[in-house]
Amino acid sequence: MIERVIEGILFRSRWILAPFYVGLVVGMLVLLFKFGHELLHFVLHAVAATESDIILGILALVDLTLTCNLVVIVIFSGYENFVSKIDPNGHPDWPDWMTRVDFTGLKQKLLASIVAISAIQLLKAFMNLDKGTMSENTLMWLVIIHVVFVGSSLVLAWSDSLSNNKH
């Protein structure tokens, strides 16, 4: 009897996560605001911008988009895996992956997004080298961090592969 009550409480406690996912939706709205701000700044300064400035502006927009994609993956996959199943019926444009991403797939998608975001940050830093706004030390740390992200994703993929081969 006591065990069933405790298990019931633990099972229902997963709903504590729901406000976190709603908070991430609010975070996406903030990203949308920042995206709009960056887009407006990009468009208003496009005429006088150099080719490098245009590329950096586009990279900033891509970076914000990838970050928002990452948040969507976390919201849907996390909610589906840890809180409750989402019923895709009645949604004709429902992406197939949203109800099929398991925890391993979630980790891989997260790391892939983080590596892509890190690569964009590194590319932006390389493009700013001629402007003198980035020190060599900062650039070195950006490269090291990116290599760590790439290495981590490779190790995760390898360990998941080993785990899948055992099953």
N, C-alpha and C positions, 0 to 999 in steps of 0.2 A: 504493500500500500504506500509506504513512505517512498520507496524506490520509484513507483509510478508518478507520484506527485513531483519528485525532484526531476525526473525525466521530462515530465510535462512542462515544468518551469524552464528547464534548459532548452527544450525544443522551441518553446514560444519566445525565448529570449533572442532568437535570430532576428526578430522584427525590430530590435534595437538598431540594427544596421540600416533600416529603411530611411531614416532621416539623413544618414550620411550620403546616401545616393541622391536624395533630394537636394542636399547641399552641393553635391557635384554638379547638378543641373544648374544651380545658381552660379557656380563657378564657370560653367559654359556660357552663361549670359554675360559674365564679366569678360570672358575671352571674346565673345561676339562684339562687345563694346570696344575692346582694345583692337580687334580686327578692323572694325569700322573706322576707328581713329587712325590706324596705320594706313588703311586704304585711302582715306581722305588725304592724309599727308603725302602719300605716294603719288596720287593723281595730281594734286595741286603743285607739286614740285617736279613733275615729270619733264616739263619743257626745258627747264634749266639743268636737269640732272645729267650726270655722265653715264656712260654705259655701266660702269661699276656700281653707281648709285641705283640704277634701275634693277640690276641683278640683286643687289642687297635688299632692295625694297620687296622684290618678289620673294626672296628667301625668307624675309620676315613674315610675309603673308603665308607662305608654305609652312613655316615653323608653327605659327599659331593654329593653322588648320590641322597639322599633324597632332598637336597637343590636344585639340578638341576631339579629334578622332580617338586618341588614347583615352580620354575621359569617357567617351561613349562606350568604348570596349569595356572599361572598368565598370561602368554603371550597369550595362545589360548583363554582362557575364557574371559580375559579382552578385547582382540581384538574383539572377537565375540559379547560380550555384549555391548561394548561401541563404537566401531569404525565401523565395517562392518561385514556382514555375510561372512563366509568362505565357498566356494563351494567344498565339498569333492568329487564330481564326478571326476572320472578318477584317483582316488587314492585308489587302492585295499586294501591297508593295513591301511587305515584311521581308527583310533580308534573311536568307536561309541560315547564315552563320550564327545569328543571335540566339537560336535555341539549341545550337549544337556545340558551342564552345565549352569544353570541360576545363578543369583547373590547369592542366598541362598546356592546353591551347591558349588559355588566358595568359599564362606566364610567357609563352613564346611570343604572343602578339604584343604584350607589354614591352618585353625586351627589344623586339624589333622596332617598335615605335620609339623607344628611348634611344636606340642606336641611330635611327634616322634623325631624330631631333638633335642629338649630339653631333652628328655629321654636318648638319646644317649650321650649327653654331660654330663648328670648326672651320667650315668653308667661309662663313662670314668673317671670322677672325683672320683667315688667310687673305681675304680680299681687302681687309682694312690695314694690312701690313704697311702698305705704301703711305698711308695717312699718318703713321706714327702714333696711332691711338692705342696700340696693343704692345705691351712689352714682350720680350722674348720669353721671359719667365712665365707669364700668363699663357702665352701660346704653348709653351712646353707642357704646362699643366692641362690645358685643353686637350692636347694630343694624348697625354697619359690617361686622362679620364675616358676619352673616346676608346682607346685601346682596351681599357679595363671593361667598358661596356660590351665591346665586340667579343672580348675573351670570355666574359661572363655568359653571353648569349650562346657562344659556341659550346662552352662547358655544359650549360643547361640542356642544349639540344642533344649533346652526346649522352648525358646522363639519362635523359628521357628516352633516348634510343635504346640504351642498355636496359632500362626498366621495361620498355615495351617488348624487347626480345625475350625477356625472362617470362613474360606472361604468354 
